[in-house]
């Protein structure tokens, strides 16, 4: 009863929604625990090669993501949803074991090349694992439910994002960087079990489509989605709405990359040892996610319900603008950490749940195939653009001030695009079921 009351206070949760909601939170906890416990190691390995090499790795990541997308599209078209979700997580888990064996039994072979491979692989793993999670969420929850519940679901992910770096920060000296990988594999296996629980406890959101004569045919869990492996790319090109989501995600990735490279430079200057760098990155991640959790527990559950999706999407451009202005004025490490903490808190706690609601009004095939294109390839393209733009500005000697001047008009366009997407979503929302 106590948990139900707390969920009710956060997001007006109905009694019948509690089991599916808790399973979804546990699912997201497992996914982000797996990611975040080894993310500091990814950063530490990547920075060994220098920032210019990391920029090249961003290009490699975008190319690998492009190559993997049709493979994922093939799985979506040929297998039931739970099977390709399980296959995705188990594949990445098996890949992690290969890296663990290399670090454990052949540490002398672990150099710059293997570090670069791990960096690219983790970046692809990061995007696909979270994309698959949210694809299942927008498949199982209606638009009305998503506005109430996705902020709460995100809390489960934030708890995992706090646990992962906390564990790495406190135990990397005890277990070593290599054995953090085994922790991640365990959480991926648990994630598969949680996905199955979500599918059993949360009914498919069929009611809205049932009252919309123009809605695509419903595809039930025991059926495959079908279609072409490349359909996601074609659907994005044909749909102004999906292209708008692409633009929003592209700008978001560029902004995140500007912050990311500044952080890499600071940590690279502070430490040379890989375990020490892992610990520093873990500390930054821990405090960032703790800020995110505080935001989620205080206001996230109210924003989309009371102020709407448009306001939730505009908050991140506003945060980035104010954060970079503050960084340009003060130029301190503390200002940088505050910027990153504020960015991650708003992005994960408010903007990401709001962005995911945009997919609740599209066809089920687009919830998996087009979403994969947007959340992986488009995002990584933004990474590449941001990385090389930041590098160019650095070579020109512009510094934070020049970066801020470039960011402000881009953030304004980003905010306008968010408002447009919210309006388009409202227009595409199916009519409510007739009153009985």
RABEL-V278353 format. One record per residue. RES is the residue in one small letter. PHI is phi in degrees with one decimal (* if undefined). OMEGA is omega in whole degrees, 0 to 359 (999 if undefined). D_LAST is the distance of its C-alpha to the last C-alpha in whole Angstrom. Layout:
res->RES phi->PHI omega->OMEGA d_last->D_LAST
res->RES phi->PHI omega->OMEGA d_last->D_LAST
//
This chain:
res->x phi->* omega->181 d_last->31
res->x phi->-60.8 omega->180 d_last->33
res->x phi->-66.1 omega->180 d_last->32
res->x phi->-62.9 omega->179 d_last->28
res->x phi->-63.5 omega->179 d_last->29
res->x phi->-65.1 omega->178 d_last->31
res->x phi->-64.9 omega->177 d_last->28
res->x phi->-60.4 omega->180 d_last->26
res->x phi->-67.0 omega->182 d_last->28
res->x phi->-73.9 omega->191 d_last->29
res->x phi->-149.7 omega->178 d_last->26
res->x phi->55.1 omega->183 d_last->23
res->x phi->-78.1 omega->177 d_last->23
res->x phi->-88.1 omega->185 d_last->20
res->x phi->-55.4 omega->183 d_last->21
res->x phi->-67.5 omega->183 d_last->20
res->x phi->-89.6 omega->187 d_last->22
res->x phi->-60.6 omega->182 d_last->25
res->x phi->-59.5 omega->180 d_last->27
res->x phi->-65.0 omega->180 d_last->26
res->x phi->-67.1 omega->180 d_last->27
res->x phi->-64.7 omega->178 d_last->30
res->x phi->-63.4 omega->179 d_last->31
res->x phi->-65.9 omega->178 d_last->31
res->x phi->-63.1 omega->179 d_last->33
res->x phi->-65.2 omega->177 d_last->36
res->x phi->-59.3 omega->181 d_last->36
res->x phi->-66.7 omega->177 d_last->36
res->x phi->-58.6 omega->181 d_last->39
res->x phi->-65.4 omega->181 d_last->41
res->x phi->-62.1 omega->184 d_last->41
res->x phi->-76.8 omega->172 d_last->42
res->x phi->-62.7 omega->179 d_last->45
res->x phi->-61.1 omega->181 d_last->46
res->x phi->-69.6 omega->191 d_last->46
res->x phi->-77.4 omega->179 d_last->48
res->x phi->-71.6 omega->180 d_last->50
res->x phi->-112.2 omega->178 d_last->52
res->x phi->-59.7 omega->177 d_last->51
res->x phi->-58.1 omega->177 d_last->54
res->x phi->-67.3 omega->177 d_last->57
res->x phi->-59.7 omega->181 d_last->55
res->x phi->-63.8 omega->182 d_last->56
res->x phi->-65.3 omega->179 d_last->60
res->x phi->-68.4 omega->183 d_last->61
res->x phi->-67.2 omega->185 d_last->60
res->x phi->-71.2 omega->177 d_last->62
res->x phi->-59.1 omega->184 d_last->65
res->x phi->-87.4 omega->181 d_last->65
res->x phi->96.7 omega->185 d_last->65
res->x phi->-68.0 omega->178 d_last->62
res->x phi->-64.1 omega->177 d_last->63
res->x phi->-68.1 omega->177 d_last->63
res->x phi->-61.3 omega->177 d_last->59
res->x phi->-62.5 omega->175 d_last->59
res->x phi->-65.9 omega->178 d_last->60
res->x phi->-64.8 omega->176 d_last->58
res->x phi->-63.7 omega->176 d_last->55
res->x phi->-65.0 omega->178 d_last->56
res->x phi->-59.3 omega->179 d_last->56
res->x phi->-64.4 omega->179 d_last->53
res->x phi->-62.3 omega->180 d_last->51
res->x phi->-67.2 omega->178 d_last->53
res->x phi->-64.3 omega->179 d_last->52
res->x phi->-62.1 omega->177 d_last->48
res->x phi->-60.9 omega->180 d_last->48
res->x phi->-69.8 omega->183 d_last->50
res->x phi->-78.4 omega->184 d_last->47
res->x phi->-55.9 omega->178 d_last->44
res->x phi->-64.9 omega->176 d_last->45
res->x phi->-64.9 omega->177 d_last->45
res->x phi->-63.6 omega->177 d_last->42
res->x phi->-60.0 omega->177 d_last->40
res->x phi->-62.6 omega->179 d_last->42
res->x phi->-62.6 omega->179 d_last->41
res->x phi->-62.0 omega->184 d_last->37
res->x phi->-73.8 omega->189 d_last->38
res->x phi->-108.3 omega->186 d_last->39
res->x phi->-124.3 omega->175 d_last->38
res->x phi->-61.3 omega->190 d_last->35
res->x phi->-59.0 omega->182 d_last->33
res->x phi->-64.2 omega->180 d_last->34
res->x phi->-69.5 omega->181 d_last->38
res->x phi->-76.4 omega->173 d_last->39
res->x phi->-65.8 omega->178 d_last->38
res->x phi->-62.5 omega->180 d_last->40
res->x phi->-62.4 omega->179 d_last->43
res->x phi->-61.2 omega->183 d_last->42
res->x phi->-69.6 omega->181 d_last->43
res->x phi->-70.2 omega->176 d_last->46
res->x phi->-62.5 omega->180 d_last->48
res->x phi->-67.0 omega->176 d_last->48
res->x phi->-63.2 omega->178 d_last->49
res->x phi->-64.0 omega->178 d_last->51
res->x phi->-64.5 omega->177 d_last->53
res->x phi->-60.3 omega->180 d_last->53
res->x phi->-63.2 omega->177 d_last->55
res->x phi->-65.3 omega->178 d_last->58
res->x phi->-65.3 omega->179 d_last->58
res->x phi->-62.3 omega->180 d_last->59
res->x phi->-61.8 omega->179 d_last->61
res->x phi->-64.4 omega->181 d_last->63
res->x phi->-68.9 omega->186 d_last->63
res->x phi->-82.2 omega->189 d_last->64
res->x phi->-107.1 omega->178 d_last->67
res->x phi->-138.4 omega->183 d_last->68
res->x phi->-61.3 omega->179 d_last->68
res->x phi->-67.7 omega->179 d_last->71
res->x phi->-87.2 omega->182 d_last->69
res->x phi->-86.6 omega->180 d_last->66
res->x phi->-130.1 omega->183 d_last->67
res->x phi->-65.5 omega->183 d_last->66
res->x phi->-64.4 omega->180 d_last->65
res->x phi->-64.8 omega->177 d_last->63
res->x phi->-62.9 omega->179 d_last->61
res->x phi->-68.5 omega->177 d_last->60
res->x phi->-61.4 omega->180 d_last->59
res->x phi->-62.7 omega->180 d_last->57
res->x phi->-60.7 omega->180 d_last->56
res->x phi->-65.4 omega->182 d_last->54
res->x phi->-60.2 omega->181 d_last->53
res->x phi->-62.9 omega->181 d_last->51
res->x phi->-62.4 omega->176 d_last->50
res->x phi->-68.4 omega->178 d_last->48
res->x phi->-57.4 omega->181 d_last->47
res->x phi->-57.0 omega->183 d_last->45
res->x phi->-70.9 omega->183 d_last->43
res->x phi->-68.4 omega->182 d_last->42
res->x phi->-66.7 omega->178 d_last->41
res->x phi->-74.1 omega->178 d_last->39
res->x phi->-62.3 omega->180 d_last->37
res->x phi->-63.4 omega->178 d_last->36
res->x phi->-59.3 omega->184 d_last->35
res->x phi->-69.4 omega->176 d_last->33
res->x phi->-61.8 omega->177 d_last->32
res->x phi->-65.6 omega->180 d_last->30
res->x phi->-63.9 omega->182 d_last->28
res->x phi->-70.7 omega->175 d_last->27
res->x phi->-78.4 omega->187 d_last->26
res->x phi->-97.7 omega->182 d_last->24
res->x phi->-113.0 omega->178 d_last->22
res->x phi->-75.5 omega->178 d_last->20
res->x phi->-60.5 omega->180 d_last->21
res->x phi->-61.6 omega->178 d_last->19
res->x phi->-66.5 omega->183 d_last->20
res->x phi->-62.2 omega->179 d_last->24
res->x phi->-65.4 omega->180 d_last->24
res->x phi->-85.6 omega->196 d_last->24
res->x phi->-106.2 omega->186 d_last->25
res->x phi->-65.1 omega->176 d_last->28
res->x phi->-63.2 omega->178 d_last->30
res->x phi->-72.4 omega->176 d_last->30
res->x phi->-56.9 omega->181 d_last->31
res->x phi->-63.4 omega->177 d_last->34
res->x phi->-61.1 omega->177 d_last->35
res->x phi->-59.4 omega->177 d_last->36
res->x phi->-65.7 omega->179 d_last->38
res->x phi->-63.6 omega->177 d_last->40
res->x phi->-60.5 omega->176 d_last->41
res->x phi->-67.4 omega->179 d_last->42
res->x phi->-69.4 omega->173 d_last->44
res->x phi->-82.4 omega->182 d_last->46
res->x phi->-62.9 omega->183 d_last->47
res->x phi->-57.6 omega->179 d_last->48
res->x phi->-67.7 omega->176 d_last->51
res->x phi->-61.9 omega->180 d_last->51
res->x phi->-65.1 omega->180 d_last->52
res->x phi->-63.8 omega->181 d_last->54
res->x phi->-61.4 omega->187 d_last->56
res->x phi->-89.1 omega->188 d_last->57
res->x phi->-123.0 omega->181 d_last->58
res->x phi->-61.9 omega->179 d_last->59
res->x phi->-71.3 omega->182 d_last->63
res->x phi->-87.9 omega->185 d_last->62
res->x phi->-94.3 omega->182 d_last->61
res->x phi->85.9 omega->182 d_last->62
res->x phi->-60.6 omega->184 d_last->60
res->x phi->-61.2 omega->185 d_last->60
res->x phi->-75.3 omega->171 d_last->58
res->x phi->-61.9 omega->180 d_last->55
res->x phi->-63.2 omega->180 d_last->54
res->x phi->-64.6 omega->176 d_last->54
res->x phi->-61.1 omega->179 d_last->51
res->x phi->-63.1 omega->180 d_last->49
res->x phi->-61.5 omega->178 d_last->49
res->x phi->-59.7 omega->180 d_last->48
res->x phi->-69.6 omega->177 d_last->45
res->x phi->-66.8 omega->176 d_last->44
res->x phi->-64.0 omega->177 d_last->44
res->x phi->-62.9 omega->180 d_last->42
res->x phi->-61.8 omega->177 d_last->39
res->x phi->-61.6 omega->178 d_last->39
res->x phi->-63.7 omega->180 d_last->38
res->x phi->-68.1 omega->177 d_last->36
res->x phi->-61.5 omega->177 d_last->34
res->x phi->-63.1 omega->178 d_last->34
res->x phi->-63.3 omega->179 d_last->32
res->x phi->-60.7 omega->181 d_last->29
res->x phi->-61.7 omega->181 d_last->28
res->x phi->-81.9 omega->188 d_last->28
res->x phi->-91.8 omega->182 d_last->26
res->x phi->-107.4 omega->180 d_last->24
res->x phi->-60.7 omega->177 d_last->21
res->x phi->-64.1 omega->183 d_last->22
res->x phi->-81.6 omega->184 d_last->19
res->x phi->-102.3 omega->190 d_last->18
res->x phi->-64.4 omega->182 d_last->14
res->x phi->-66.8 omega->180 d_last->15
res->x phi->-64.8 omega->183 d_last->18
res->x phi->-63.3 omega->182 d_last->15
res->x phi->-103.2 omega->179 d_last->13
res->x phi->-113.4 omega->183 d_last->17
res->x phi->-65.6 omega->181 d_last->19
res->x phi->-93.1 omega->183 d_last->22
res->x phi->-69.8 omega->178 d_last->22
res->x phi->-66.4 omega->179 d_last->25
res->x phi->-56.4 omega->179 d_last->24
res->x phi->-73.6 omega->176 d_last->23
res->x phi->-108.6 omega->183 d_last->26
res->x phi->-85.9 omega->188 d_last->26
res->x phi->-56.8 omega->184 d_last->28
res->x phi->-77.9 omega->180 d_last->30
res->x phi->-101.7 omega->175 d_last->31
res->x phi->-88.0 omega->182 d_last->33
res->x phi->-77.1 omega->178 d_last->32
res->x phi->77.5 omega->180 d_last->36
res->x phi->87.0 omega->182 d_last->37
res->x phi->-87.4 omega->177 d_last->40
res->x phi->-66.4 omega->181 d_last->42
res->x phi->-96.2 omega->185 d_last->42
res->x phi->-60.7 omega->180 d_last->39
res->x phi->-60.2 omega->178 d_last->38
res->x phi->-65.4 omega->181 d_last->41
res->x phi->-64.8 omega->180 d_last->40
res->x phi->-64.1 omega->179 d_last->37
res->x phi->-63.0 omega->182 d_last->38
res->x phi->-65.3 omega->183 d_last->40
res->x phi->-80.1 omega->189 d_last->38
res->x phi->-108.9 omega->175 d_last->35
res->x phi->-58.6 omega->180 d_last->36
res->x phi->-63.8 omega->179 d_last->33
res->x phi->-67.8 omega->175 d_last->35
res->x phi->-64.1 omega->176 d_last->38
res->x phi->-63.7 omega->176 d_last->37
res->x phi->-63.0 omega->177 d_last->36
res->x phi->-58.0 omega->180 d_last->39
res->x phi->-62.5 omega->179 d_last->41
res->x phi->-62.4 omega->181 d_last->39
res->x phi->-67.9 omega->179 d_last->40
res->x phi->-60.6 omega->180 d_last->44
res->x phi->-65.5 omega->179 d_last->45
res->x phi->-60.1 omega->180 d_last->43
res->x phi->-66.1 omega->178 d_last->46
res->x phi->-61.3 omega->180 d_last->49
res->x phi->-62.4 omega->180 d_last->48
res->x phi->-61.4 omega->181 d_last->48
res->x phi->-68.9 omega->176 d_last->51
res->x phi->-57.5 omega->179 d_last->53
res->x phi->-67.4 omega->185 d_last->52
res->x phi->-61.0 omega->183 d_last->53
res->x phi->-70.1 omega->174 d_last->56
res->x phi->-63.8 omega->179 d_last->58
res->x phi->-65.4 omega->179 d_last->57
res->x phi->-58.5 omega->182 d_last->59
res->x phi->-63.2 omega->182 d_last->62
res->x phi->-64.8 omega->182 d_last->62
res->x phi->-67.9 omega->178 d_last->61
res->x phi->-60.9 omega->179 d_last->64
res->x phi->-76.9 omega->185 d_last->66
res->x phi->-86.8 omega->185 d_last->66
res->x phi->-150.5 omega->179 d_last->66
res->x phi->-112.7 omega->182 d_last->68
res->x phi->-74.3 omega->185 d_last->67
res->x phi->-65.5 omega->179 d_last->64
res->x phi->-66.7 omega->178 d_last->63
res->x phi->-65.6 omega->178 d_last->64
res->x phi->-65.1 omega->177 d_last->61
res->x phi->-57.3 omega->179 d_last->59
res->x phi->-63.7 omega->179 d_last->59
res->x phi->-65.3 omega->178 d_last->59
res->x phi->-63.2 omega->179 d_last->56
res->x phi->-64.4 omega->179 d_last->54
res->x phi->-62.0 omega->179 d_last->55
res->x phi->-61.1 omega->179 d_last->53
res->x phi->-62.3 omega->182 d_last->50
res->x phi->-60.7 omega->183 d_last->50
res->x phi->-68.6 omega->176 d_last->50
res->x phi->-63.3 omega->182 d_last->48
res->x phi->-71.2 omega->176 d_last->45
res->x phi->-63.0 omega->176 d_last->45
res->x phi->-63.9 omega->178 d_last->45
res->x phi->-59.1 omega->181 d_last->41
res->x phi->-61.8 omega->179 d_last->40
res->x phi->-59.7 omega->179 d_last->41
res->x phi->-66.3 omega->181 d_last->39
res->x phi->-62.8 omega->183 d_last->36
res->x phi->-75.2 omega->183 d_last->36
res->x phi->-101.2 omega->188 d_last->36
res->x phi->-129.8 omega->187 d_last->34
res->x phi->-58.1 omega->184 d_last->33
res->x phi->-63.8 omega->183 d_last->30
res->x phi->-97.6 omega->191 d_last->29
res->x phi->-64.4 omega->183 d_last->30
res->x phi->-66.8 omega->181 d_last->28
res->x phi->-67.9 omega->187 d_last->25
res->x phi->-96.5 omega->185 d_last->27
res->x phi->-107.2 omega->176 d_last->29
res->x phi->97.6 omega->182 d_last->27
res->x phi->-65.9 omega->182 d_last->29
res->x phi->-58.8 omega->178 d_last->31
res->x phi->-63.3 omega->180 d_last->33
res->x phi->-61.7 omega->180 d_last->33
res->x phi->-75.2 omega->182 d_last->35
res->x phi->-78.0 omega->184 d_last->37
res->x phi->-60.6 omega->182 d_last->39
res->x phi->-69.9 omega->174 d_last->41
res->x phi->-56.2 omega->179 d_last->43
res->x phi->-64.5 omega->180 d_last->43
res->x phi->-62.1 omega->180 d_last->44
res->x phi->-62.6 omega->181 d_last->47
res->x phi->-61.2 omega->181 d_last->48
res->x phi->-65.2 omega->181 d_last->49
res->x phi->-64.0 omega->180 d_last->50
res->x phi->-72.4 omega->175 d_last->53
res->x phi->-62.3 omega->178 d_last->54
res->x phi->-64.2 omega->179 d_last->55
res->x phi->-66.5 omega->180 d_last->56
res->x phi->-66.5 omega->181 d_last->59
res->x phi->-76.1 omega->186 d_last->60
res->x phi->-91.8 omega->180 d_last->61
res->x phi->64.8 omega->183 d_last->61
res->x phi->-102.9 omega->176 d_last->61
res->x phi->-63.5 omega->179 d_last->60
res->x phi->-60.8 omega->179 d_last->58
res->x phi->-63.8 omega->178 d_last->56
res->x phi->-64.0 omega->180 d_last->55
res->x phi->-64.1 omega->178 d_last->54
res->x phi->-64.0 omega->177 d_last->51
res->x phi->-61.4 omega->181 d_last->50
res->x phi->-65.2 omega->180 d_last->49
res->x phi->-63.2 omega->180 d_last->48
res->x phi->-66.1 omega->180 d_last->46
res->x phi->-62.5 omega->182 d_last->45
res->x phi->-65.1 omega->181 d_last->44
res->x phi->-63.8 omega->180 d_last->42
res->x phi->-70.1 omega->182 d_last->40
res->x phi->-63.7 omega->183 d_last->40
res->x phi->-79.6 omega->186 d_last->38
res->x phi->-85.3 omega->185 d_last->36
res->x phi->-124.0 omega->187 d_last->35
res->x phi->-68.4 omega->182 d_last->35
res->x phi->-62.3 omega->176 d_last->35
res->x phi->-58.7 omega->179 d_last->31
res->x phi->-64.9 omega->179 d_last->31
res->x phi->-63.1 omega->180 d_last->32
res->x phi->-67.2 omega->178 d_last->31
res->x phi->-63.6 omega->179 d_last->27
res->x phi->-61.2 omega->182 d_last->29
res->x phi->-86.1 omega->181 d_last->28
res->x phi->-71.7 omega->183 d_last->25
res->x phi->-102.9 omega->179 d_last->24
res->x phi->-100.7 omega->180 d_last->27
res->x phi->-64.0 omega->183 d_last->27
res->x phi->-59.6 omega->179 d_last->28
res->x phi->-59.7 omega->179 d_last->31
res->x phi->-70.0 omega->179 d_last->32
res->x phi->-63.6 omega->179 d_last->30
res->x phi->-108.9 omega->186 d_last->34
res->x phi->-76.4 omega->180 d_last->36
res->x phi->-66.0 omega->178 d_last->36
res->x phi->-61.9 omega->178 d_last->35
res->x phi->-62.1 omega->179 d_last->38
res->x phi->-63.9 omega->183 d_last->40
res->x phi->-66.1 omega->188 d_last->39
res->x phi->-80.5 omega->180 d_last->39
res->x phi->-117.2 omega->186 d_last->43
res->x phi->-67.8 omega->180 d_last->45
res->x phi->-62.9 omega->180 d_last->44
res->x phi->-61.3 omega->181 d_last->44
res->x phi->-68.8 omega->174 d_last->48
res->x phi->-63.0 omega->175 d_last->49
res->x phi->-62.2 omega->175 d_last->48
res->x phi->-57.6 omega->182 d_last->50
res->x phi->-64.2 omega->180 d_last->53
res->x phi->-59.4 omega->181 d_last->53
res->x phi->-64.8 omega->182 d_last->53
res->x phi->-63.1 omega->183 d_last->55
res->x phi->-79.2 omega->173 d_last->58
res->x phi->-66.5 omega->178 d_last->57
res->x phi->-62.3 omega->178 d_last->58
res->x phi->-64.7 omega->179 d_last->61
res->x phi->-64.8 omega->179 d_last->62
res->x phi->-62.9 omega->178 d_last->62
res->x phi->-64.8 omega->180 d_last->64
res->x phi->-68.7 omega->178 d_last->66
res->x phi->-77.9 omega->178 d_last->67
res->x phi->76.9 omega->182 d_last->67
res->x phi->-74.2 omega->180 d_last->64
res->x phi->69.8 omega->184 d_last->63
res->x phi->-64.0 omega->181 d_last->60
res->x phi->-60.8 omega->179 d_last->60
res->x phi->-65.8 omega->178 d_last->60
res->x phi->-62.5 omega->179 d_last->57
res->x phi->-63.8 omega->178 d_last->55
res->x phi->-60.9 omega->179 d_last->56
res->x phi->-73.2 omega->186 d_last->55
res->x phi->-74.1 omega->189 d_last->51
res->x phi->-59.9 omega->178 d_last->50
res->x phi->-66.5 omega->178 d_last->50
res->x phi->-65.7 omega->178 d_last->48
res->x phi->-65.1 omega->178 d_last->46
res->x phi->-63.5 omega->177 d_last->45
res->x phi->-63.8 omega->178 d_last->44
res->x phi->-60.1 omega->180 d_last->42
res->x phi->-65.5 omega->179 d_last->40
res->x phi->-60.9 omega->179 d_last->39
res->x phi->-63.3 omega->178 d_last->38
res->x phi->-61.3 omega->178 d_last->36
res->x phi->-64.9 omega->179 d_last->34
res->x phi->-62.9 omega->179 d_last->34
res->x phi->-62.7 omega->179 d_last->32
res->x phi->-62.8 omega->179 d_last->30
res->x phi->-66.8 omega->179 d_last->29
res->x phi->-64.0 omega->177 d_last->29
res->x phi->-61.2 omega->180 d_last->26
res->x phi->-61.6 omega->180 d_last->24
res->x phi->-70.3 omega->182 d_last->24
res->x phi->-87.6 omega->182 d_last->24
res->x phi->-63.7 omega->179 d_last->21
res->x phi->-61.7 omega->177 d_last->18
res->x phi->-65.1 omega->180 d_last->15
res->x phi->-67.0 omega->177 d_last->12
res->x phi->-58.9 omega->180 d_last->9
res->x phi->-63.5 omega->179 d_last->6
res->x phi->-67.2 omega->180 d_last->4
res->x phi->-106.0 omega->999 d_last->0
//
